[in-house]
Amino acid sequence: MKIDYLLDDPYKFFRRKKPQLGKTIVYAIALCAIFAVLNGASIYFHLTPAKLVYGNIQTTLIIFSSLVVGFLLVALPFALIATRRINSKTYKQSLFVISYSSTPFMLFGWIPHAAVKIALLAWTFAFVAVGVHIVMKKEYKEALIVTAALLVLIAAMSIVSQNYILAPV
């Protein structure tokens, strides 16, 4: 299974798998759906102290749509940060790296415990650094700087948009 392959050996995964926009978008949508449904279930079964403004299905749909749009939007500044330009190739690469690197968080980030979320974010950003190094052909030091910049960008977007999916509740 490709997810096992990615989680087991991201170096080999990013070396062998080439960015394809259509497949990447389908993968990102599937990950967002999995996360949204599991997160909605954790709210529904009171595993988290979240208080719903909308119904459970509406909340799940809002989470899903905001994640999909977030992936598509974050890939733009990420491409610019990583490659200093935005074109179809750099956008495809950045969306590919973000989508596949987020697998650990999107599969298990719905678990409402701060330690779990922090570990998953570290795992995800380690994958981003590997992806930047291999897919975008950056030296390790530059890949780490790009990854740190992406982390700051996502944190800022989360605060500005008041999107609390990453909140350690």
Backbone bond lengths (Angstrom), bond angles and torsions (degrees), N, CA, C in turn:
res aa  C-N    CA-C-N  psi(-1)  N-CA   C-N-CA  omega(-1)  CA-C   N-CA-C  phi
1 M - - - 1.448 - - 1.530 108.80 -
2 K 1.316 117.49 140.28 1.462 121.73 -175.10 1.520 113.10 -65.52
3 I 1.338 117.98 -34.00 1.458 119.83 -179.96 1.525 109.53 -65.65
4 D 1.332 117.39 -45.11 1.462 120.27 176.85 1.518 110.41 -57.39
5 Y 1.309 115.69 -42.76 1.454 122.69 -179.46 1.524 110.57 -60.99
6 L 1.323 116.71 -45.65 1.459 121.30 178.73 1.523 110.51 -64.11
7 L 1.322 117.39 -48.88 1.452 121.17 -176.63 1.525 112.22 -67.35
8 D 1.317 116.64 -30.32 1.458 121.82 -178.27 1.528 112.81 -79.65
9 D 1.326 117.39 -41.85 1.463 120.75 -175.13 1.530 110.81 -147.62
10 P 1.337 117.51 81.17 1.461 119.54 -177.55 1.538 113.14 -62.96
11 Y 1.323 117.56 -29.23 1.466 119.60 178.33 1.527 110.14 -61.20
12 K 1.310 115.34 -50.98 1.458 120.15 179.99 1.533 110.46 -64.46
13 F 1.321 116.49 -40.45 1.459 120.86 179.98 1.530 110.81 -58.47
14 F 1.334 116.69 -52.96 1.461 119.90 -177.16 1.530 112.33 -69.10
15 R 1.311 117.92 -26.15 1.472 119.81 176.28 1.522 111.48 -72.40
16 R 1.314 117.30 -36.99 1.471 121.03 -174.20 1.525 114.04 -90.30
17 K 1.308 117.58 -34.26 1.461 120.42 -175.32 1.525 109.07 -91.16
18 K 1.291 116.06 129.27 1.466 121.75 -179.11 1.524 110.12 -100.78
19 P 1.339 117.25 142.92 1.467 120.33 179.78 1.533 112.00 -61.71
20 Q 1.312 115.58 124.77 1.459 122.81 173.50 1.518 106.03 -130.96
21 L 1.318 116.67 117.79 1.457 121.67 -170.89 1.529 112.30 -55.87
22 G 1.312 118.33 -48.67 1.460 120.92 -177.74 1.519 112.64 -60.57
23 K 1.325 116.47 -48.20 1.470 120.81 179.88 1.525 111.40 -65.06
24 T 1.320 116.00 -37.38 1.465 119.82 179.17 1.518 110.74 -65.27
25 I 1.320 117.15 -43.34 1.463 120.34 179.34 1.526 110.73 -63.86
26 V 1.319 117.32 -43.84 1.471 120.67 177.80 1.528 110.26 -60.07
27 Y 1.327 117.14 -43.26 1.463 121.37 179.29 1.530 110.66 -63.02
28 A 1.338 116.52 -45.03 1.468 120.56 -179.91 1.529 110.74 -62.31
29 I 1.317 116.84 -42.38 1.465 120.54 178.72 1.531 110.48 -63.05
30 A 1.325 116.89 -42.36 1.469 120.24 178.52 1.529 110.99 -62.78
31 L 1.337 117.12 -44.06 1.466 120.21 178.07 1.519 111.34 -61.79
32 C 1.329 116.45 -42.88 1.463 120.72 179.57 1.522 110.64 -63.12
33 A 1.321 116.74 -40.09 1.467 120.76 178.42 1.524 111.08 -64.06
34 I 1.325 116.63 -44.94 1.469 120.82 178.90 1.524 110.15 -59.95
35 F 1.332 116.32 -49.03 1.461 120.10 -179.28 1.523 111.04 -61.82
36 A 1.335 117.09 -46.68 1.463 120.91 -176.74 1.527 110.97 -61.76
37 V 1.315 117.29 -43.56 1.468 120.82 -179.45 1.534 110.54 -66.32
38 L 1.339 116.97 -46.59 1.464 119.56 -179.98 1.528 111.75 -66.38
39 N 1.320 116.82 -38.11 1.457 120.48 177.47 1.531 110.01 -66.76
40 G 1.339 116.36 -42.38 1.467 120.41 176.56 1.519 111.24 -60.96
41 A 1.325 116.81 -40.05 1.470 120.73 178.14 1.525 111.02 -65.26
42 S 1.332 116.84 -39.52 1.470 119.12 179.60 1.525 110.74 -65.16
43 I 1.323 116.89 -33.04 1.462 120.32 176.15 1.530 109.78 -72.59
44 Y 1.314 116.61 -45.44 1.460 121.89 -178.02 1.530 111.75 -60.24
45 F 1.335 116.65 -40.87 1.458 120.72 -179.01 1.533 112.71 -89.78
46 H 1.330 116.89 13.42 1.468 124.12 174.69 1.527 113.14 58.98
47 L 1.332 116.30 36.18 1.463 120.13 174.14 1.522 110.73 -80.86
48 T 1.315 116.25 -12.86 1.453 122.91 179.60 1.523 108.57 -129.52
49 P 1.314 117.80 149.39 1.467 119.65 179.81 1.535 113.25 -80.65
50 A 1.326 117.73 12.47 1.468 120.87 -179.13 1.520 110.43 -57.72
51 K 1.316 114.75 139.73 1.460 120.52 176.40 1.521 107.46 -109.52
52 L 1.305 115.84 126.24 1.455 121.06 -175.75 1.523 111.75 -81.81
53 V 1.322 114.84 134.76 1.454 121.03 171.84 1.522 108.28 -87.89
54 Y 1.307 115.09 -34.17 1.462 123.10 178.87 1.523 107.78 -113.91
55 G 1.306 116.46 176.83 1.457 120.44 176.74 1.515 111.27 -68.93
56 N 1.321 115.85 169.50 1.452 120.60 -176.48 1.524 111.90 -63.10
57 I 1.317 118.24 -43.45 1.470 120.99 179.92 1.520 110.44 -66.60
58 Q 1.330 116.98 -42.91 1.463 119.87 178.16 1.524 110.97 -62.88
59 T 1.318 116.80 -41.13 1.467 120.61 178.60 1.523 110.72 -62.77
60 T 1.324 116.43 -43.15 1.465 120.80 178.59 1.525 110.29 -61.91
61 L 1.316 117.34 -42.37 1.474 121.09 178.58 1.529 111.64 -66.48
62 I 1.318 116.96 -37.22 1.472 120.50 177.93 1.528 110.06 -66.34
63 I 1.328 116.26 -43.93 1.470 120.17 178.06 1.522 109.66 -61.18
64 F 1.321 116.60 -47.64 1.466 121.33 -179.61 1.526 110.97 -58.37
65 S 1.322 116.72 -52.19 1.472 119.05 -176.03 1.521 111.65 -66.38
66 S 1.329 117.83 -37.26 1.470 118.99 179.31 1.528 111.09 -67.91
67 L 1.323 117.06 -35.02 1.462 119.65 177.37 1.526 111.41 -67.53
68 V 1.323 117.24 -44.92 1.470 120.28 179.68 1.524 109.95 -60.52
69 V 1.324 116.36 -49.28 1.467 120.10 179.17 1.529 110.04 -62.43
70 G 1.331 116.41 -39.18 1.461 120.27 178.62 1.520 112.58 -60.24
71 F 1.335 117.05 -45.71 1.468 120.34 176.48 1.528 110.62 -56.77
72 L 1.324 115.72 -49.23 1.471 120.24 -176.19 1.519 111.84 -64.96
73 L 1.337 117.48 -36.39 1.461 120.60 -179.12 1.529 112.67 -78.93
74 V 1.314 118.05 -42.67 1.471 121.25 -177.49 1.523 111.12 -63.64
75 A 1.312 116.91 -27.90 1.467 119.87 179.45 1.529 112.03 -62.17
76 L 1.325 117.96 -28.65 1.478 120.54 179.89 1.532 112.17 -66.33
77 P 1.342 119.17 -60.23 1.473 117.27 178.70 1.528 112.51 -65.07
78 F 1.337 117.24 -29.57 1.461 120.10 177.19 1.529 110.43 -62.66
79 A 1.320 117.06 -43.00 1.471 120.59 177.24 1.528 110.04 -60.94
80 L 1.315 116.04 -41.87 1.466 120.72 -179.44 1.533 110.89 -66.23
81 I 1.321 116.71 -43.16 1.468 120.81 179.11 1.529 110.43 -64.29
82 A 1.321 116.42 -44.83 1.465 120.95 -173.50 1.519 113.20 -76.29
83 T 1.330 117.29 -36.43 1.465 119.41 -172.75 1.523 114.37 -121.37
84 R 1.328 115.89 -4.60 1.474 122.42 -179.47 1.530 113.13 66.42
85 R 1.325 116.31 18.46 1.468 120.63 175.37 1.526 108.18 -159.18
86 I 1.312 113.78 158.15 1.464 119.35 176.21 1.522 107.69 -124.45
87 N 1.318 115.34 119.14 1.454 122.06 171.76 1.525 106.73 -147.66
88 S 1.303 116.99 -177.18 1.467 118.20 -175.15 1.527 111.92 -62.56
89 K 1.324 118.20 -36.65 1.463 120.73 -179.61 1.525 111.38 -67.80
90 T 1.331 117.53 -47.63 1.462 119.89 -177.61 1.531 111.36 -69.67
91 Y 1.332 117.14 -34.74 1.468 120.20 176.52 1.533 109.56 -64.83
92 K 1.319 116.78 -46.03 1.463 121.41 179.85 1.531 110.22 -59.97
93 Q 1.334 116.89 -43.27 1.465 120.65 178.69 1.526 111.46 -63.83
94 S 1.331 116.59 -46.05 1.464 119.18 -176.75 1.527 111.36 -67.66
95 L 1.331 117.78 -40.61 1.465 120.10 176.98 1.526 110.31 -63.86
96 F 1.315 116.65 -39.90 1.469 122.38 177.89 1.528 110.54 -59.90
97 V 1.324 116.87 -50.57 1.466 121.08 -178.20 1.525 110.63 -63.29
98 I 1.327 117.41 -46.16 1.464 120.64 -179.29 1.531 110.82 -63.92
99 S 1.314 116.87 -46.49 1.463 120.55 -175.76 1.521 112.18 -62.36
100 Y 1.312 116.73 -51.46 1.456 119.35 -177.21 1.525 112.08 -73.65
101 S 1.327 117.37 -34.07 1.465 119.96 179.56 1.521 112.33 -68.21
102 S 1.314 117.24 -25.97 1.463 120.34 -178.06 1.527 112.97 -79.88
103 T 1.317 117.61 -1.15 1.462 121.29 -177.49 1.530 113.48 -51.09
104 P 1.335 120.39 -49.51 1.475 118.32 -179.18 1.531 112.54 -57.51
105 F 1.333 116.01 -45.92 1.466 118.25 -178.12 1.518 111.35 -68.49
106 M 1.305 117.92 -40.62 1.461 120.44 -176.22 1.532 111.80 -70.59
107 L 1.303 118.51 -27.80 1.466 120.26 178.25 1.530 112.93 -81.71
108 F 1.333 116.64 -31.69 1.466 119.09 -173.58 1.528 114.32 -126.86
109 G 1.322 118.77 -2.84 1.460 122.41 -176.60 1.514 114.68 -69.93
110 W 1.311 117.49 -10.95 1.459 121.51 176.59 1.531 111.32 -72.85
111 I 1.325 117.21 -15.82 1.466 120.85 -179.72 1.525 107.85 -67.71
112 P 1.337 117.06 120.69 1.474 120.56 -169.59 1.533 114.70 -83.35
113 H 1.306 116.93 59.92 1.465 120.99 176.59 1.522 108.52 -136.54
114 A 1.319 115.91 131.19 1.464 121.58 -175.46 1.525 112.30 -57.54
115 A 1.318 118.02 -43.64 1.467 120.72 -177.99 1.529 110.77 -62.04
116 V 1.316 116.81 -39.80 1.465 120.91 178.80 1.524 109.88 -64.71
117 K 1.326 116.98 -46.08 1.466 120.50 -178.61 1.523 111.64 -64.59
118 I 1.304 117.23 -40.17 1.467 120.30 179.42 1.528 110.45 -64.86
119 A 1.321 116.85 -44.24 1.472 120.56 178.36 1.532 110.36 -62.50
120 L 1.320 116.98 -42.46 1.464 120.55 179.93 1.521 112.03 -67.28
121 L 1.328 117.33 -38.12 1.468 119.81 176.31 1.526 110.92 -64.70
122 A 1.324 117.01 -40.85 1.469 120.03 177.31 1.524 110.31 -62.46
123 W 1.323 116.99 -43.52 1.462 122.74 178.54 1.526 109.93 -61.92
124 T 1.317 116.92 -44.57 1.463 121.80 179.88 1.529 110.82 -62.97
125 F 1.331 117.23 -46.93 1.460 118.88 -177.80 1.527 112.27 -72.53
126 A 1.315 117.82 -24.75 1.476 119.64 171.11 1.530 108.87 -65.11
127 F 1.333 116.84 -41.23 1.464 120.54 176.67 1.522 111.25 -64.58
128 V 1.328 117.18 -37.61 1.473 120.24 177.36 1.524 109.34 -60.23
129 A 1.330 116.88 -46.57 1.467 120.47 -179.71 1.529 110.84 -59.72
130 V 1.324 117.38 -42.19 1.467 121.33 177.67 1.523 109.67 -63.60
131 G 1.330 117.00 -45.14 1.464 121.40 179.47 1.516 112.65 -62.02
132 V 1.323 116.93 -42.80 1.471 120.67 178.31 1.524 109.58 -63.39
133 H 1.314 116.31 -42.83 1.462 120.62 -179.91 1.538 111.20 -61.80
134 I 1.313 117.22 -47.02 1.462 120.71 -173.67 1.523 112.29 -85.03
135 V 1.324 117.52 -52.38 1.472 121.03 -174.06 1.526 111.42 -72.92
136 M 1.331 116.21 -42.65 1.466 120.25 -176.82 1.523 112.44 -96.21
137 K 1.340 114.96 2.56 1.461 122.62 174.07 1.535 113.60 54.82
138 K 1.313 115.27 49.81 1.460 121.58 177.76 1.523 109.16 -105.84
139 E 1.322 115.83 147.79 1.462 120.68 174.13 1.530 108.08 -63.66
140 Y 1.338 116.69 157.44 1.458 120.03 -176.48 1.523 112.98 -55.76
141 K 1.330 117.48 -44.01 1.459 120.12 -178.37 1.525 110.23 -60.73
142 E 1.326 117.19 -45.70 1.464 120.48 179.35 1.526 110.56 -67.29
143 A 1.330 117.54 -36.59 1.468 120.74 177.78 1.529 110.62 -62.14
144 L 1.320 117.06 -39.07 1.466 120.60 177.92 1.519 111.64 -68.28
145 I 1.326 117.50 -38.17 1.474 121.35 177.49 1.529 109.82 -65.54
146 V 1.329 117.17 -44.66 1.470 121.51 178.07 1.524 109.88 -61.64
147 T 1.323 117.24 -42.39 1.464 121.83 179.49 1.522 110.76 -63.47
148 A 1.321 117.54 -42.72 1.469 121.10 177.51 1.525 110.63 -63.28
149 A 1.323 116.95 -41.21 1.463 120.61 177.85 1.534 110.89 -63.24
150 L 1.326 117.05 -39.64 1.460 120.76 177.16 1.522 110.46 -64.07
151 L 1.321 117.52 -41.04 1.460 121.53 178.03 1.529 110.64 -60.20
152 V 1.309 117.03 -45.19 1.471 121.41 178.46 1.533 109.99 -63.11
153 L 1.330 117.01 -43.44 1.464 121.68 179.15 1.527 111.26 -59.90
154 I 1.318 117.38 -47.46 1.466 121.18 -178.96 1.523 110.65 -66.30
155 A 1.324 117.53 -40.68 1.470 120.57 177.82 1.527 110.21 -62.37
156 A 1.321 116.98 -43.85 1.468 120.64 179.15 1.532 110.78 -63.96
157 M 1.324 116.97 -44.04 1.466 120.06 178.56 1.529 111.07 -63.16
158 S 1.314 117.06 -37.41 1.459 121.25 179.58 1.526 110.74 -65.66
159 I 1.320 116.34 -41.78 1.467 120.48 179.63 1.524 110.55 -68.79
160 V 1.327 116.89 -47.35 1.471 121.09 -177.69 1.528 111.04 -63.39
161 S 1.327 116.81 -41.62 1.469 120.02 -177.36 1.526 112.05 -84.55
162 Q 1.326 116.90 -3.82 1.463 123.14 -176.38 1.527 111.17 55.25
163 N 1.316 115.08 38.61 1.454 122.15 177.69 1.524 106.88 -91.28
164 Y 1.303 116.65 111.26 1.449 120.69 -172.56 1.526 113.53 -102.32
165 I 1.335 117.36 24.32 1.458 120.13 177.93 1.525 110.75 -60.15
166 L 1.321 116.41 -33.59 1.458 120.12 -178.73 1.529 112.48 -85.88
167 A 1.333 116.88 -1.10 1.462 120.00 -178.02 1.526 109.97 -60.35
168 P 1.323 116.81 137.17 1.471 120.01 -174.58 1.532 113.46 -82.52
169 V 1.309 118.61 44.91 1.469 122.06 -179.36 1.512 109.65 -80.65
